[in-house]
Amino acid sequence: ADPWYSGEFQACYEDIVEGCEGFWKKVKME
């Protein structure tokens, strides 16, 4: 398995998703 997809990439992707969700929640609250 390519570590880019199975390892670091997955963790990075999850951080990005969480960041986007937090950003949109903040935008909607304002």
PDB file of N, CA, C and O in Angstrom:
ATOM      1  N   ALA A   1       0.846  -1.198   0.000  1.00  0.00           N
ATOM      2  CA  ALA A   1       0.000   0.000   0.000  1.00  0.00           C
ATOM      3  C   ALA A   1       0.880   1.245   0.000  1.00  0.00           C
ATOM      4  O   ALA A   1       1.937   1.272   0.630  1.00  0.00           O
ATOM      5  N   ASP A   2       0.440   2.255  -0.699  1.00  0.00           N
ATOM      6  CA  ASP A   2       1.198   3.506  -0.781  1.00  0.00           C
ATOM      7  C   ASP A   2       0.968   4.313   0.493  1.00  0.00           C
ATOM      8  O   ASP A   2      -0.175   4.651   0.798  1.00  0.00           O
ATOM      9  N   PRO A   3       2.012   4.629   1.240  1.00  0.00           N
ATOM     10  CA  PRO A   3       1.842   5.368   2.498  1.00  0.00           C
ATOM     11  C   PRO A   3       1.220   6.739   2.300  1.00  0.00           C
ATOM     12  O   PRO A   3       0.641   7.296   3.233  1.00  0.00           O
ATOM     13  N   TRP A   4       1.331   7.292   1.091  1.00  0.00           N
ATOM     14  CA  TRP A   4       0.734   8.601   0.817  1.00  0.00           C
ATOM     15  C   TRP A   4      -0.781   8.532   1.035  1.00  0.00           C
ATOM     16  O   TRP A   4      -1.388   9.479   1.537  1.00  0.00           O
ATOM     17  N   TYR A   5      -1.383   7.400   0.653  1.00  0.00           N
ATOM     18  CA  TYR A   5      -2.833   7.259   0.787  1.00  0.00           C
ATOM     19  C   TYR A   5      -3.232   6.589   2.097  1.00  0.00           C
ATOM     20  O   TYR A   5      -4.232   6.963   2.709  1.00  0.00           O
ATOM     21  N   SER A   6      -2.452   5.598   2.527  1.00  0.00           N
ATOM     22  CA  SER A   6      -2.871   4.796   3.677  1.00  0.00           C
ATOM     23  C   SER A   6      -2.456   5.411   5.001  1.00  0.00           C
ATOM     24  O   SER A   6      -3.051   5.092   6.030  1.00  0.00           O
ATOM     25  N   GLY A   7      -1.461   6.279   5.009  1.00  0.00           N
ATOM     26  CA  GLY A   7      -0.927   6.786   6.266  1.00  0.00           C
ATOM     27  C   GLY A   7      -1.108   8.277   6.424  1.00  0.00           C
ATOM     28  O   GLY A   7      -2.170   8.744   6.837  1.00  0.00           O
ATOM     29  N   GLU A   8      -0.069   9.026   6.093  1.00  0.00           N
ATOM     30  CA  GLU A   8      -0.068  10.461   6.357  1.00  0.00           C
ATOM     31  C   GLU A   8      -1.196  11.175   5.623  1.00  0.00           C
ATOM     32  O   GLU A   8      -1.809  12.093   6.169  1.00  0.00           O
ATOM     33  N   PHE A   9      -1.473  10.762   4.395  1.00  0.00           N
ATOM     34  CA  PHE A   9      -2.511  11.446   3.624  1.00  0.00           C
ATOM     35  C   PHE A   9      -3.864  11.344   4.319  1.00  0.00           C
ATOM     36  O   PHE A   9      -4.611  12.321   4.367  1.00  0.00           O
ATOM     37  N   GLN A  10      -4.183  10.169   4.858  1.00  0.00           N
ATOM     38  CA  GLN A  10      -5.473   9.983   5.523  1.00  0.00           C
ATOM     39  C   GLN A  10      -5.590  10.906   6.725  1.00  0.00           C
ATOM     40  O   GLN A  10      -6.621  11.551   6.914  1.00  0.00           O
ATOM     41  N   ALA A  11      -4.546  10.974   7.534  1.00  0.00           N
ATOM     42  CA  ALA A  11      -4.573  11.831   8.720  1.00  0.00           C
ATOM     43  C   ALA A  11      -4.700  13.293   8.308  1.00  0.00           C
ATOM     44  O   ALA A  11      -5.446  14.050   8.929  1.00  0.00           O
ATOM     45  N   CYS A  12      -3.980  13.691   7.274  1.00  0.00           N
ATOM     46  CA  CYS A  12      -4.021  15.072   6.804  1.00  0.00           C
ATOM     47  C   CYS A  12      -5.414  15.378   6.265  1.00  0.00           C
ATOM     48  O   CYS A  12      -5.963  16.446   6.536  1.00  0.00           O
ATOM     49  N   TYR A  13      -5.986  14.454   5.509  1.00  0.00           N
ATOM     50  CA  TYR A  13      -7.312  14.662   4.942  1.00  0.00           C
ATOM     51  C   TYR A  13      -8.346  14.861   6.044  1.00  0.00           C
ATOM     52  O   TYR A  13      -9.213  15.729   5.940  1.00  0.00           O
ATOM     53  N   GLU A  14      -8.253  14.052   7.101  1.00  0.00           N
ATOM     54  CA  GLU A  14      -9.209  14.180   8.201  1.00  0.00           C
ATOM     55  C   GLU A  14      -9.078  15.539   8.867  1.00  0.00           C
ATOM     56  O   GLU A  14     -10.082  16.148   9.237  1.00  0.00           O
ATOM     57  N   ASP A  15      -7.841  16.025   9.023  1.00  0.00           N
ATOM     58  CA  ASP A  15      -7.636  17.347   9.622  1.00  0.00           C
ATOM     59  C   ASP A  15      -8.265  18.425   8.751  1.00  0.00           C
ATOM     60  O   ASP A  15      -8.869  19.368   9.261  1.00  0.00           O
ATOM     61  N   ILE A  16      -8.120  18.283   7.427  1.00  0.00           N
ATOM     62  CA  ILE A  16      -8.678  19.276   6.509  1.00  0.00           C
ATOM     63  C   ILE A  16     -10.206  19.271   6.607  1.00  0.00           C
ATOM     64  O   ILE A  16     -10.830  20.331   6.662  1.00  0.00           O
ATOM     65  N   VAL A  17     -10.799  18.092   6.627  1.00  0.00           N
ATOM     66  CA  VAL A  17     -12.260  17.990   6.711  1.00  0.00           C
ATOM     67  C   VAL A  17     -12.754  18.636   7.996  1.00  0.00           C
ATOM     68  O   VAL A  17     -13.717  19.402   7.979  1.00  0.00           O
ATOM     69  N   GLU A  18     -12.094  18.327   9.117  1.00  0.00           N
ATOM     70  CA  GLU A  18     -12.507  18.908  10.397  1.00  0.00           C
ATOM     71  C   GLU A  18     -12.357  20.422  10.362  1.00  0.00           C
ATOM     72  O   GLU A  18     -13.201  21.144  10.893  1.00  0.00           O
ATOM     73  N   GLY A  19     -11.296  20.900   9.744  1.00  0.00           N
ATOM     74  CA  GLY A  19     -11.075  22.337   9.659  1.00  0.00           C
ATOM     75  C   GLY A  19     -12.158  23.007   8.831  1.00  0.00           C
ATOM     76  O   GLY A  19     -12.637  24.084   9.188  1.00  0.00           O
ATOM     77  N   CYS A  20     -12.547  22.378   7.727  1.00  0.00           N
ATOM     78  CA  CYS A  20     -13.587  22.950   6.876  1.00  0.00           C
ATOM     79  C   CYS A  20     -14.918  22.976   7.609  1.00  0.00           C
ATOM     80  O   CYS A  20     -15.650  23.962   7.530  1.00  0.00           O
ATOM     81  N   GLU A  21     -15.239  21.897   8.325  1.00  0.00           N
ATOM     82  CA  GLU A  21     -16.509  21.859   9.049  1.00  0.00           C
ATOM     83  C   GLU A  21     -16.540  22.937  10.117  1.00  0.00           C
ATOM     84  O   GLU A  21     -17.553  23.615  10.288  1.00  0.00           O
ATOM     85  N   GLY A  22     -15.436  23.102  10.840  1.00  0.00           N
ATOM     86  CA  GLY A  22     -15.369  24.127  11.871  1.00  0.00           C
ATOM     87  C   GLY A  22     -15.493  25.514  11.272  1.00  0.00           C
ATOM     88  O   GLY A  22     -16.137  26.393  11.845  1.00  0.00           O
ATOM     89  N   PHE A  23     -14.870  25.709  10.108  1.00  0.00           N
ATOM     90  CA  PHE A  23     -14.932  27.006   9.436  1.00  0.00           C
ATOM     91  C   PHE A  23     -16.364  27.346   9.046  1.00  0.00           C
ATOM     92  O   PHE A  23     -16.824  28.465   9.272  1.00  0.00           O
ATOM     93  N   TRP A  24     -17.072  26.377   8.457  1.00  0.00           N
ATOM     94  CA  TRP A  24     -18.440  26.649   8.012  1.00  0.00           C
ATOM     95  C   TRP A  24     -19.371  26.868   9.186  1.00  0.00           C
ATOM     96  O   TRP A  24     -20.283  27.691   9.108  1.00  0.00           O
ATOM     97  N   LYS A  25     -19.151  26.133  10.291  1.00  0.00           N
ATOM     98  CA  LYS A  25     -19.987  26.348  11.476  1.00  0.00           C
ATOM     99  C   LYS A  25     -19.795  27.767  11.993  1.00  0.00           C
ATOM    100  O   LYS A  25     -20.757  28.425  12.390  1.00  0.00           O
ATOM    101  N   LYS A  26     -18.552  28.237  11.986  1.00  0.00           N
ATOM    102  CA  LYS A  26     -18.272  29.590  12.452  1.00  0.00           C
ATOM    103  C   LYS A  26     -18.939  30.614  11.533  1.00  0.00           C
ATOM    104  O   LYS A  26     -19.504  31.600  12.005  1.00  0.00           O
ATOM    105  N   VAL A  27     -18.872  30.382  10.232  1.00  0.00           N
ATOM    106  CA  VAL A  27     -19.469  31.312   9.273  1.00  0.00           C
ATOM    107  C   VAL A  27     -20.987  31.376   9.476  1.00  0.00           C
ATOM    108  O   VAL A  27     -21.569  32.461   9.462  1.00  0.00           O
ATOM    109  N   LYS A  28     -21.621  30.230   9.662  1.00  0.00           N
ATOM    110  CA  LYS A  28     -23.075  30.199   9.809  1.00  0.00           C
ATOM    111  C   LYS A  28     -23.516  30.892  11.091  1.00  0.00           C
ATOM    112  O   LYS A  28     -24.592  31.489  11.131  1.00  0.00           O
ATOM    113  N   MET A  29     -22.697  30.821  12.142  1.00  0.00           N
ATOM    114  CA  MET A  29     -23.072  31.429  13.418  1.00  0.00           C
ATOM    115  C   MET A  29     -22.990  32.946  13.362  1.00  0.00           C
ATOM    116  O   MET A  29     -23.706  33.625  14.098  1.00  0.00           O
ATOM    117  N   GLU A  30     -22.148  33.485  12.519  1.00  0.00           N
ATOM    118  CA  GLU A  30     -21.972  34.937  12.471  1.00  0.00           C
ATOM    119  C   GLU A  30     -23.102  35.613  11.695  1.00  0.00           C
ATOM    120  O   GLU A  30     -23.110  36.836  11.557  1.00  0.00           O
TER     121      GLU A  30
END
